[in-house]
Amino acid sequence: VILCVCLNAALDVTYHLDGELRAGASHRVASQLQRAGGKAINVARLLVDAGSVAAVLAPVGGDTGTMIRTQLAAAGIESQLIEVDGVTRRTLTVVDSRDATVFNEAGPHISEPEWALLLSTFDEQVSGADLVVLAGSLPPGIPADAYRQLTEIAAARGVPSIVDAEAQALALALTGHPYLVKPNLAELATVIGGPLTSPAQIAAAGRELQRRGATNAVISCGSAGLVAVSDSGCWLARAQVMTGNPTGAGDALTAALALGTLADMPWPQRLRDGAGMSAAAVADPVAGHVDPQLRAELTARALVEVIDLPERVA
Amino acid sequence: VILCVCLNAALDVTYHLDGELRAGASHRVASQLQRAGGKAINVARLLVDAGSVAAVLAPVGGDTGTMIRTQLAAAGIESQLIEVDGVTRRTLTVVDSRDATVFNEAGPHISEPEWALLLSTFDEQVSGADLVVLAGSLPPGIPADAYRQLTEIAAARGVPSIVDAEAQALALALTGHPYLVKPNLAELATVIGGPLTSPAQIAAAGRELQRRGATNAVISCGSAGLVAVSDSGCWLARAQVMTGNPTGAGDALTAALALGTLADMPWPQRLRDGAGMSAAAVADPVAGHVDPQLRAELTARALVEVIDLPERVA
C-alpha cells in the first residue's frame, strides 16, 4: 500500500462560466462540480485508477470534511481521516471560455494535540506501507518541518518517502533524507536559486538537492519536460506537449514516480511513465484523473535522454 | 410584521485578495466571510436593524441552508424556513484591491410539492403580516409567475406586496397587481423597453408598469437617483453619490420603501428615505447593512423634485 498524506485536504470546487471571466463583473455559474482534492488525494486517486492500492491519511473537519470522507469511500480509497475542530478548506477554479482562474483558501488551523494525533496515526499506519507520498501545502498550525518529521518516522520503519512540497516545507524536508523530491522549476528556484535555463543547469540544482539530503530529485519543467537527478544518473524526459488544464499534472507525475519506485523500475522507464502520465493529466479537465488510453500513447512516444553531469560524489 | 419571502436564499461568501484578481492566475484567499443573503434576507436584516419587525419565509437545504438558519436566528429574525431536498446556493464575491467580482450559483431545484408547501405556508403566515416583500431571483423549478401567485394570495388577505424582480418574473408579477414594484433601469428596460435617458422618459415607462398592473413603481437609476411613479404623483429623488459596493443598494431602497409604506408616509418622504438609505448601503462593504448615522445624514441632505407628467388615467 502507498500511504498518501494530505495535510491540507480540500474540497475542490469548479465553476464553469458560459462566457469570459471579467474582473469587476457579475457572472452566472452555468454548472459546478465538487471533488475531494488536495495533492496527495489526487495522487491516491490516480494510484487506485492505475490498479495500485493507496491509503489516505488526512485531517478533515466541518461539512467539507464530511464530503471528502464520503467521496474517498466512494472511490474505494482506504482512509484514516482525523476529525479536527477546523473546517476543511475549499479551492475554487473558475473555468471560462479561455482558461482557469484559481482561488485557494488557506485551510483550517491544526492544533498541537491534533498534529500529535496525526503523527502517532502516521507512525501506526506507516509500518504497513511500502511507500509514503507527502504532497501539498501545510495548513496553519502544522510545524514547517512536518515533512521532515514524517520522513524520519517512515525511514525509521524502513519505508521510503516521496515529497512534493514548496519553499520552506521542501527545504526542511530535505534534511529528513527523503527518497525522492519532486519540485517544479519555480519551487526549485526558491530553494536553490538559478539560473535554471538549460537541462544541465537544472540538473546541477538537482544535485544540490541531493547534497542537502534527498536521495533523488525529479524536477518538472512544464513543456520543457522532466529533469531527473538520481543515484544512478541524470536524464531529461519529454512527452508531447498537451493543451488543457495544468492543475494536476504534478500529481500525475508523483503518482507515476510512486508506481515506478514501488516496482523498482529502471529510472528511464520511471521518467517515460512520468512524462506520459503528466502530459495525459494536462489533457484531462479533472485534476486527479487521466485517460488510460491517452496515457499509454503519450508514454510510448515519450523520449528520454541522458544529461551528462559529473557523477554524484557520495 | 413585514414578511420577506426569499425564494432563492444564498450563503453569500466573500473572498478578500491582497492583490488584484487576474483571469487565468492562481490566487491565495487572504480572508473570507460567510453571510446569509439573498435580496429578501438582506431586506429583513435592514428592517430589523431599523427597529422594525421582519420575518423571513424561505426554502433552505443542505449545510448552506443550516448556516442560514443559524445566522437568521442569531440576527433575531423570525423565520419560517422550509427544508427542501436541494442544497441552498452560494454566491461568491471576490474583493481585490480594485473592485468586486461576483459569481452567482443558480440555486437548488424546488420540486412541485415543495412549492405547494411554500405557498400554503405563505398563505398561513400572510394573514398575520402588515406588508409582504417579494425580492430576488427564482430558483429552478419554481413557476415563472411565482410572484404573481404570492401577490394574489396576499391581496386576498388584504396585505400589500412590494416586488423586486427582473425580466419575466417582474413582467408576470405585474398582473397580480402588487402595491409597488422596484426595478432598476436595466430591469425596466427588459420589461418595457427604452429610451430611458431622461427622468420624464423613465417616469413614462413607470406609467406603463402601472398600466400593466402595479399600483406604484420606484425605478432606481444608479447615481442618477430614483424615479417614482405613484398613484399621487411622480418624483425624482437624489442623494449624494457614494463610492463603494453597489451590491445591496437595491435591498436598502426596498427596506426604506417598506418602512415608508408601513408608516403611510407621504411619497416625497419615502423617496428621501430610500435615496439616503441606498446611498448609505453603497458606502457599506456588507450587503444588508448600513451605518445608521450615515443613513440619517444622507437622508437629511437628499433632494426630491416633482416630475411633470400627465396624471395617471385610472
Interface residues (C-beta under 8 A of the other chain):
Chain A: Y15 L17 E20 L21 R22 A23 G24 A25 S26 H27 R28 V29 Q32 D63 L92 V94 D96 R98 D99 A100 T101 V102 F103 N104 E105 A106
Chain B: Y15 L17 E20 L21 R22 A23 G24 A25 S26 H27 R28 V29 Q32 D63 L92 V94 D96 R98 D99 A100 T101 V102 F103 N104 E105 A106
